[in-house]
């Protein structure tokens, strides 16, 4: 099983913790916790990694299955009892992310990081789905993630039957 998704999330949290040393940074925070929080909302195929050619050996046999390319969508928010403090933390976090277009994971994967534009209606639907009060936040995209796909079982000998 691939740990690439967890590795990407850990790298994003580490980036924010390094860039915001005075702010707690949480992944899926507990109710009432204060600080910058990230929630992994959605996974979708990364179109830039789709339909790549497969690896073949010289005999023309498929040597390895293509990796599954994914884009991860996170919800970034700042939680605090005082609205202005939360807004300052959110702005600082967005500044760190904007200044880091490439994110490297401990495993060596180089991922693209982007702040997404989301209409207010989409954000309202997100908070409704989370069953939480609407708050200011931003959607963050990490793309270029490749999940290794397990090799299919080697085909057995063909079935040969005799007709009688």
Buried (B, 14 or more C-beta within 10 A) or exposed (E): EBEBBEBBBBBBBBBBBEBBEEBBBBBEBEEEEBBBBBBBBEBEEBEEBEEEEEEEEEEEEEEEEBBBBBBBBBBBBBBBEEEEBBEBBBEBBBEBBEEBEEBEBEEEBEBBBBEEEBEEEEBEEBBEEEEEEEBEBBBBBBBBBBBEEEEEEEEEEEEEEEEE
